[in-house]
């Protein structure tokens, strides 16, 4: 059942329930087990321009020689690195990543970038090209993840919420996916979540009950509000008290609600590391 079908179901149920507009989703078929065993891709984008050669660092051979030649001051000494496989090591401050690597929970694909001649020295342009999936091209009308969703046979058409962006706006990777649900806080996902919330939704539903494109847009928004209000989307107390944990906890809650979530995205900012990067592995980067 998609959100357009949900609106129709809500209208019928609302008529049956009289003045109540809080529609129980299980009564109109949203509680389905058809997609309960399907995998969900969580795409975490570290927003910024991190210096990868200061994170995964060559330890031996010609790679180390050239690294030291190009970085006479900010090079990180071999002795302080977390050794990965002999040839490469992690920055000494990356203890958490090293623990994940040793546990078999982390793999590193090194030296991945734009094809020669299509790269950009602007990390803003580079981020856009990565998310569009088109090296050297910034005018692509769709993101790589949206193209995957729209073309993949593994996405179940009946999913209530096949794609989700945790934040205030969907990322460029989902450009062109018109079904993406965007939300950063379920408790405030409402035009008026104060004392007159129900009345606000009822009034908006009456004001925009026509057949225009804008009416349909408002109705689709009301669909989604009704759906979110019926789902249990609280983040467990076991999650850290951080914005990233809140975003990931919200995605986990949606997966557990079995709404057919196939793809979810999270933006995690603060990865511009080029100011006071520090000599010898110190500075802001280490912090």
N, C-alpha and C positions, 0 to 999 in steps of 0.2 A: 504494500500500500504506500503510494507516494503522498506527499503533503497535499496535493490537489485532491486526491481521494479522501484524505483525512478531513479536509474542509467540508466535503459533502457529507461525510459521516458525522461530523460535529454538528452540522446544521440539522440533520435528522434527529440526532440524539438531543440536541438543545431544544427542539420543538417538543420532544417527549418529556423532557425534564422541566418544562415551564421556564421559570425565571433563572434557573441555575445555568451558568455557562462554563463551569468546570467539568469537562467531559472526561470520564474515565476511559483511558485508551484501550484497556482490555475488552471493554464492551463493544468496541467497533473494529476489533481485529488487528490492533497494532502489536499485540503480544503474540509473537510467532517464534517458533523454534527452527524455522527453515534455514536461518543463516547463523545459527549459534556456533557451529564448528568452523566457520570460515575465518581465515587469517586477516589481520588488519595491518596495513603498512603505516607506521608512524614515521613521518619525515621531519627530522629535527634539523633546522637550518641555523648554523652559528653565524649570525648576521654581523658582517664586518669584513676586515681584511687581515686575518691572522697570518703571521709569518710562519709558514709551515716548516721552513728549514731551521727554525729555532725551537720547534716542537719535536720533530723526528729528525735526528741529526746524524750525519755520517760519522762513523768511528774509525774506519780503516781505509787504506788504499788511496787510489787517485781521487775518489770522491772527497775524502777527508782533506787531502792536500789542496784541492781547489777550494773547498769550503774555507780553510784557514787563509788562503791567499785572498779570497774575496771579502773575508770578514776579519780583518786584523784586530778589531777591538771587541765586537759583540759575539765573537765565537765562544762556544761553551766548551770548557775543557773536557777531554775524554774521561778523565778520572771521576768526574761528577755526574756522568750520564747514567741513566737506568738502562743497562744493556738489554737489548731485545733479542737479537739473533747473531751478535758478533759484529755485523757490518753497520748496524744502526742502533741508536739509543734514544730514549726519551729525555726531555728536559728534566733537570733534577727536581723541579717543583711539581712534576706530573706524577706524583706518587699514586694518586687515585687511579689514573689510567694504567699505570704499571701493574697495579693489583688486579685490575680487570683483565689485562693482557695475560698475566700469569694464570688466572683462573679459566682462561679459554673463552672469556666473554667479549673480547675485543680483538678485531683484526684491523690492520692498517694497510691501506693501498697507497703506496708512496709514488710521488712524482706524477700525479694525475693533474692534467691541466688542459688549456686550450691548444688546439693544433697550431703548429708554428705558422706565424704570419696572421693568425686570427685572434691573438691574445690582446689584452688591453692593460695599460698601466693604471687605469682607473678601477679601483675595487668596486665602485658603484656599478660601472658598466659590466664588470666581470660577474658580479652577483646576478645581474639581470640576465646575462647570457647563460649562466649556469641554470637559472630557473626556467628560461625559455627552452633550453636544450638546443640552442642554435648558435654555435660559436661564430663570432664575427658579425652576427645579425641581431639588431636590437628592435626591429619592427615586426617580429613574429607575432601574430594575433592571439596565439594560445601558448600556455605553459606546457612543459613536458608532462607534468602530472595530470593536467586536464585532458591531454590527448590520450594518455593511458586509460583514464577512467572512461572516456567517451568511446574508446575502441576495444577495450578489453572484454572478452567474453566471460571473464570470471566475476564481473560485477553483476550482482543479481538485480534485475530490473525492478523487482518488488520491494527493494530495500527502502525503508522509511528515510534513512539518513546515510546514503552511501559515502559521502565525503564531508569532512568537517575541518574547519580552521579555528584553532584556539587562539583568539586574539581579537583585535578591533577591526581587522580587515583581512581578507584572504591574501596569501602571498602570490607573487607573479607566477609561481609554478602551477597555480590553479586557475590562471587566467583562461577564460573560456568554458569553465565548468559552472553552468548556471544553477546547478542544484546544490552547490556547496553551502553548508550551514556554517555561519560564523558567529562565535560567541566567546567572550572571555570570562563571564561570570553568570552562572545560571540564576542566581538569586536576584539579579537586577536586569534580567532579560525581559523587559516590559516597558512600555511607554510611560507607565505610572504605577510603580510597585509600592505605592503608599496605601492609604486607607480606601481609595476609590479605584483600585485596579480593575475589578470586575466591571464597574460602571464604565470605565474608560474603554475597555475592549468592546462592550456592548454597543456603545455610542459609535465607535469607529466602524464596527461591523454594519451599522445602519447607514452611516454616512457614505461608505464606499461599498455599496452592495450592487453596483452596476456592472456593466460588461466591458468597460474600457480597460486598456492596458494598465493604467494606474490603479483602477479598482482591483484588478487581479493581483497587482503587486501588494497592495495593502492586505487583501484577503489572504495571500500567501504568508505574509508576516504574521497575521493573526493565527493562521494554522500552526505556525511554528511556536508561537507563544503558548498556545493551548497544549501543544505536544510537550514542550519543555516543562510546563507546570505539572504535568502528570508523571514525569520521570524522576527517579531518585538519583540525583547527580551530586551528592555531597562527596567531598574529598576526605578519605579516611584520616584519622588523627596520626596515623603512622607516617604520613608524608611530611617532609620538612616544611617549615613555614617560609617558603620562597615562591616567587612568581612562577618560576619554571616548574616547581613541584605542583603548584595549583593547576597549571596548564596540562601537565601529564596526568594528574589525578582526575581532571575532568574528562580527558580522553578515555582513561581506564573505566570510569563510571559509565560512559556511553557504550563502550564495548560490552560491559556486563549487562546493560539494559537491552542488548540484543536488538538494536534498531537497524542492523544490516551495515554497520560501519565498515567500509573497505579501506579508506585512506583518511589519515588525519595528519595535519601539519602543525608544527610549533616553531615560532621564531624565537631565538634566544640571542639577544643583542649583547653588545659590549666587547666585541672581538677585534676592534681596531687597535692594533698593538704597536703602532709605529712611533708613538711619542715616548721618549725616554725609555727605549727598550732595554737599555742597560748593557754595560760591558761585562764580559765573563759569565753571562747567565743570570745577572741580577736585574735591577730596575723594575719598571712597571710590569714587564712581561712575567717575571718570576712571581710577582704578587698576584 
